[in-house]
Amino acid sequence: MVYHIDTTTSTNDLARDSQYGHMDIIWAEHQTAGRGQRGHTWHSTEGVNITFSVVLTPTFLPIMEQFLLSEIVALALVDTLAYYGVDCRIKWTNDIYAGDNKIAGVLIEHSLSGDTLARTIAGIGLNINQREFPEDIPNPTSMFLERGVMFDRAEVLDRFASHLKSLYAELERGEKGGIEQRYIATMYHLGEEHTYAYASGERFRATIRGVRPTGHLCLEHRDGT
């Protein structure tokens, strides 16, 4: 079920409430404290994009395999955008890029029960009909900017939910290999050499070769390591 509300602090915070169950979606027109990855803030103009959270209850999935949930959410976004003619790639871990510009971002939060996952909340911001962005956002884009047409936001959200349900069903059936292969094949800059940085700030050149089941990025250095 989709719960469409006007304003909240963060849809991820709201989705923690036990009244929301598996595959419920909380869509807010405005978030006063919307969050992105690594403590960043998610900016979205009210009434033109969609900012929402999806509740999942993957109790069958071991904690060590939690990255598979990030993979299916990212792939569902890529599939949704492809349906509307926007070719995208996944920038590790789960930002969605059209060309070299960011069109969507995902924040995944988990709750645990013993050795398995109890509840997963996927917070998503997808730029749909926005035409202009604040100057301090480095490389944004939207479906409108990519295609030049306006889209029905509720229809886009429904399309995403359909793709996510299909991928989640694959995961429940244990078809993990195909999901992992698709994620790697869709990675932004896969097989290309670029500059990266360690947490210390030290920069180096390397090539993306894939991602481990734990979610760790696999980079090959120039010396082959």
C-alpha positions, 0 to 999 in steps of 0.5 A: 500500500502507498501512504501519500503524505504532505510533510514528515521529518524523514520517510525512513524515520516514519517507516520504522512504525510497526503500522507499516508492513512488508512492501508498504511505501511511505511517500512524502511531498516534503521532508524536513530532515531527508537523509542521503548516504554518509550523512548527506542531505537529500534535496528535492523540490516539492511536488515534482519528484518523489521521496519515499521509503519502502518497508521490507521484512527479509527474515529469510536473509542472513545478515552477511547477505544484506547487500543483496537488498541494496542490489535489488532496490538499485536494479528496480530503479534502473529497470523503472528508468529504462521503462521510461527510456532513461538508460542508467548505471549504478554508482556504488553502492546504490546511487543511480546515474544517467550518464555522469549525472545523478538521478536517484539516491538510496539510503538503506537501513536494517534492523536485525533479529539474531543472525537474520534481518528483521526489517529493512527500510529503503529510503529513495529520492528520484528526480522526476520533473525537476528542471532546475537544481541548487548550485551546490548540488554538483551533478544532478539530473531528472527524468524530465531533463533526460527525456524532455517530457513530464511524467506522472509521478504516481505511475512511476512509483507504481512501476518501481514497486512492480519491479521491486516485487519481482526482484524480491521474489527472485531473492526469496526463491534463492536466485541470488547469482543472477541478481549479483551478476546484473548488479555488477554488469550495471555498475557505473565505470565498470572496467574503466580506470579512474581516480579513487581515495582511501578514507585517509584522503590518499588518492590512487588510480584503479579499475572497478572489477565488481563488488563482493557479496558483502558489498565491498567494492573490488578495485584492481590497481595498475600493478594487478593487485 
